Amino acid sequence: MTAGEDPEMDGDIRRPNPFRWVAYAFGARLPARNRRWVLHDVTTRTWVLRHLLRTTVQLIPLLALLFLVVPGPAWVRLGAIASGAVIGYFYSMVYVVEACETRVMKAGYPVGAAASTREARRAEQHVDARLRHDREFGEDRDRDDRRG
């Protein structure tokens, strides 16, 4: 594989097409060209919301089937769907980190890559916030130090 063919070398984050994304939401592995997108998907600022969206895509067919199959009045079926959705979202959130790490491992990254990437981004944001704070309030702090 040449440098032009290696998805890690070209620097582009390529989103999967909608059909591949739905398969990815259900746990399928994406092609190598989407490798960096997978890491971005599970480490970006909205990674938990993205996980909830994938969970919603997984739950919709099951909940629709539940609504169609369960006999009884509509309010009973809607109650069953709501209960099933609450349970589904609960377990999804309990295992959010593990599910995201599994997606990253399927993309070929080592165990812990998503967590370490998120931690590195948080540390970088903390440093940036501290620098902004020091630029804005550093002068006041120096004056306060001389008073006391």
Secondary structure, DSSP 4 states (H G I P E B T S, - for coil): --TTT-TTTS---PPPPHHHHHHHHTTPPPPGGGHHHHHHHTTSTTHHHHHHHHHHHHHHHHHHHHHHHS-S-HHHHHHHHHHHHHHHHHHHHHTHHHHHHHHHHHTTPPTTHHHHHHHHHHHHHHHHHHHHHHHHHHHHHHHHHHH-
